[in-house]
Amino acid sequence: MYTRSIPYPVILAIVFAISSASFVWSQDEAGSTIALGDVKTLEDLAQVGGQLFEGKGQCAQCHSLQEEPSNNGPTLEGVGAKLTREFLHESLVKPDAYAYLDFTKTPPAPYAAPMPPTALADSEILAVIAYLQQSSGQPISIELSELK
């Protein structure tokens, strides 16, 4: 009898597609989930942004919010206090607009991998910006009315 198995790359593609679905979930402090469309407060928005940073946005693969940069990208510690909302937005929408240098090397050199284009929708980008601002101790400059 002939049985057919699903190739491993197909399984990975299916898992990736499911995990990258257009809806976003985050957990609040009580452990319940929040859909991006159900965000009621700026804190909810920042929580969703954190989930996107770690998950669908894949930001954490190259960036950390700690002092130490990775080999692939600069640290984003305090970036919400150092950079404007507009600059953060442009960096996510047009990641190749700027050359980011690793100043821990002498002479400064570009990071090993250029920042790839994001697969995030505009409302998701706003959530990530809210997360970066909140994690930097700054007030969130996103208005809930801006979410589509």
C-alpha positions as CSV (number, residue, x, y, z in Angstrom):
1,M,0.0,0.0,0.0
2,Y,1.3,3.4,-1.0
3,T,1.1,6.2,1.6
4,R,1.9,9.8,0.9
5,S,3.6,12.1,3.3
6,I,3.6,15.9,3.3
7,P,7.1,17.3,2.6
8,Y,8.6,19.2,5.5
9,P,8.9,22.5,3.6
10,V,5.2,22.4,2.8
11,I,4.4,22.0,6.5
12,L,6.7,24.9,7.4
13,A,5.0,27.1,4.7
14,I,1.6,26.3,6.1
15,V,2.7,27.1,9.7
16,F,4.3,30.3,8.6
17,A,1.2,31.4,6.6
18,I,-1.0,30.7,9.6
19,S,1.3,32.6,12.0
20,S,1.5,35.5,9.6
21,A,-2.3,36.0,9.2
22,S,-3.5,39.5,8.9
23,F,-5.1,39.6,12.3
24,V,-2.9,40.2,15.3
25,W,-3.3,38.9,18.8
26,S,-1.6,40.0,22.0
27,Q,-2.1,39.0,25.5
28,D,-3.0,41.5,28.2
29,E,-1.9,41.2,31.8
30,A,-4.9,38.9,32.6
31,G,-3.8,36.5,29.8
32,S,-6.7,37.2,27.5
33,T,-6.2,38.0,23.8
34,I,-6.7,41.4,22.1
35,A,-7.3,41.7,18.4
36,L,-5.9,44.8,16.7
37,G,-9.4,45.7,15.7
38,D,-10.5,45.5,19.4
39,V,-7.8,47.8,20.8
40,K,-9.5,50.1,23.3
41,T,-6.5,51.9,24.9
42,L,-3.0,53.0,24.0
43,E,-1.6,50.4,26.4
44,D,-3.5,47.7,24.4
45,L,-2.0,49.1,21.2
46,A,1.5,48.9,22.6
47,Q,0.9,45.3,23.7
48,V,-0.2,44.4,20.2
49,G,2.9,46.3,18.9
50,G,5.1,44.2,21.2
51,Q,3.6,41.0,19.9
52,L,4.2,42.2,16.3
53,F,7.8,43.2,17.2
54,E,8.4,39.6,18.4
55,G,6.2,37.8,15.9
56,K,4.9,38.8,12.5
57,G,7.1,41.8,12.1
58,Q,10.2,39.7,12.9
59,C,11.9,42.8,14.3
60,A,13.4,40.8,17.2
61,Q,15.4,38.6,14.9
62,C,17.8,41.5,14.3
63,H,17.0,44.0,17.0
64,S,16.8,44.0,20.7
65,L,15.5,46.6,23.2
66,Q,18.6,46.0,25.3
67,E,21.9,48.0,25.3
68,E,23.8,45.4,23.2
69,P,23.3,45.4,19.5
70,S,23.2,42.1,17.6
71,N,25.4,41.3,14.6
72,N,22.4,41.8,12.3
73,G,21.0,45.1,13.5
74,P,21.3,48.0,15.9
75,T,19.8,48.0,19.4
76,L,16.4,49.8,19.6
77,E,16.9,50.6,23.3
78,G,15.3,54.0,23.8
79,V,14.6,54.5,20.1
80,G,11.1,55.8,20.9
81,A,12.6,58.7,22.8
82,K,15.4,59.4,20.4
83,L,13.6,59.3,17.1
84,T,10.4,61.0,15.9
85,R,7.3,59.0,15.1
86,E,7.7,60.1,11.5
87,F,11.2,58.8,11.3
88,L,10.3,55.5,12.8
89,H,7.4,55.1,10.4
90,E,9.6,55.9,7.4
91,S,12.2,53.4,8.6
92,L,9.6,50.7,8.6
93,V,7.9,51.6,5.4
94,K,11.2,52.3,3.4
95,P,13.9,50.3,5.3
96,D,16.4,50.9,2.5
97,A,16.2,54.7,2.8
98,Y,18.9,54.8,5.4
99,A,22.3,53.1,5.8
100,Y,22.6,51.9,9.4
101,L,26.2,51.6,10.7
102,D,27.5,49.5,13.5
103,F,29.5,52.0,15.6
104,T,30.8,49.3,17.8
105,K,33.3,48.4,15.0
106,T,36.3,50.5,14.0
107,P,35.8,51.9,11.5
108,P,31.9,51.9,11.6
109,A,30.5,49.3,9.1
110,P,27.1,48.4,7.8
111,Y,25.3,45.6,9.7
112,A,25.6,42.1,8.3
113,A,22.1,42.1,6.9
114,P,20.2,45.1,5.5
115,M,16.8,45.7,7.0
116,P,14.2,43.8,4.9
117,P,10.9,45.3,3.8
118,T,8.2,44.8,6.4
119,A,5.1,42.7,5.8
120,L,3.1,44.8,8.3
121,A,0.0,46.8,7.5
122,D,-0.1,50.5,8.3
123,S,-2.1,50.0,11.5
124,E,0.4,47.3,12.6
125,I,3.3,49.6,12.0
126,L,1.6,52.2,14.2
127,A,1.2,49.5,16.9
128,V,5.0,48.8,16.7
129,I,5.7,52.5,17.0
130,A,3.5,52.7,20.0
131,Y,5.4,49.7,21.5
132,L,8.8,51.4,20.9
133,Q,7.6,54.7,22.4
134,Q,6.2,53.0,25.5
135,S,9.3,50.8,26.0
136,S,11.3,54.0,25.9
137,G,9.2,55.5,28.6
138,Q,7.7,58.0,26.2
139,P,4.0,58.9,25.8
140,I,2.4,57.1,22.8
141,S,1.8,59.6,20.0
142,I,-0.6,57.4,18.1
143,E,-4.3,58.2,18.2
144,L,-6.6,55.3,18.3
145,S,-8.7,57.0,15.6
146,E,-5.7,56.5,13.2
147,L,-6.1,52.7,13.2
148,K,-8.0,51.4,10.2
